Amino acid sequence: MLSTTSSSLKRCFGVSLLRLKHTLPDLKYDFNALEPYISADIMKLHYQKHHQAYVNNLNVAEEKLKAAVDKGDVNTIISLQPALKFNGGGHINHTIFWSNLSPKGGGEPTGDLLQLIKEEFSTFENMKKLLAEKSVAIQGSGWGWLGFNPATGKVQVLTCSNQDPLEATTGLIPLFGIDVWEHAYYLQYKNVRADYVNAIFNIANWHDVSDRLAKARLRS
């Protein structure tokens, strides 16, 4: 009975006997490259400590999940879901975040991305204002997102609490995210979240966002 349950759980959760550990993604720029908008000190702390912690804890949670599935231990499997969501979301969100930023960023998007933004928000400035307002207004910690809705083919602005991953929790595919956890800005901006959020647009990598849109459309 145990082996049957274990086999079923492995199929359900997709747990393999051989699993590669998650690692930090390579940064495409130096820690000081986003200054003056994000300081080198914040980048080092955010990337080397906070993102690394999500990666480490996700690996631990997945090891525990594998052991629980092998044993057919449903209770433990269920109890691990919050850790998987939090740390998995933290890893997913931050991996997108680093690519969404560039020392050569800023300005406005072009092409299909700009067209979709205009169709939904009339102007880029309207979208930027709405995303900034919603991100600043998040209670506690979370993320502001520009996402692609594969069901409608449109872009939307919305927020997620804590490290909730956008796609897994809403069905929208993440294009551009703003991290409003205090560790992302407090050393530099103190409690003035709005200044940090507005500064992000000066280093927004719209080329990366456009690439994400193109890939998202292929999936829809």
Steps between C-alpha positions, in 0.01 A plus 500: 500500500783738588681442171179561303438824688860607450482436124179698472648791692809503283283530191291770665786718623748423224774406747797324342764295675760721333451873545730790422524756777386854436774763481522877480473631143801685366469878514559670165647812663720600795352574842567872456367517145148611599618797705380758586156336487598184690819508703770235486445422869133424442578289194755290689268446795195436285671258261758326718297473819126524436476329163755241608287425807195430281709267284643316800163460670334387177761228459444386859122496452529298180726247668241459775227472238687226317546305824132543588387384155731198520337409832148578388477751787209716390491709819860611456443569131212732588696670777783585257279693258538843672882470499500395135272788403691762699855399410413382149321828440793694642737325260272546199422865577858606560629319193257707292584817695874494424433457128234772505768752599792636300753784533401585142129491578238768538304691243193341344434159349450462127332266254231253603553567870430870464202427276341268758564751775333775298202277419440433867613825669492755214857615575819359647491770767155382611627145543811618681292714738257217577777243556686742728188585700401137549855399594536779754159418650583135576452437872807334647710321241431392145544568131345726239469341156431569138375163379367342183161332508515202260120468504438853372830585332518821702740641758389573854635673810453319829676419826594190698561470872823374652682280247188361332600418141280678249437220252441225756254711698320704232564332166661815361849473354744745665660759276632773732513490878576748777620354830363707789638294785693738725825313442480619136525868588516590870878551528478769234146637501408441867120495533434697180385210284358730233843646417643153452209382285521806276877461470463143373364624168835669430664159478211297359624260233217526248689277257479217753132575563432493125675163470283366781188625323600328175555169683176541694304549178643178359358317801150649473 
